[in-house]
């Protein structure tokens, strides 16, 4: 069971292995200045200040740079023309809404 989800705040955690716009499962969330994320089955400690954290599972595509999207299910990248309200991931086959207001 995930303790929440986190992604790089802007590009702050990209140097630590996180891909911009991708959400990662929090595996340890102590009352410290850091959290531990599952990044492709490797646990990585990241400073909390470098992360955007949420408790609920991501349910919409993240828009990294229009029209580049990141699947909330499998983290695959996908390019799509702006406008559709949802998209099916060519990698995992699942459909999700697109949050065009999400800055990734």
Buried (B, 14 or more C-beta within 10 A) or exposed (E): EBBBBBBBBEEBBEEBBBBBBBBBBBBEBEEEEBBBBBBEEEEBEBBBEBBBBEEEEBEBBBBBEEBBBBBBBEBEBBEBEEEEEEBEBEEBEEEBEBBBEBEB
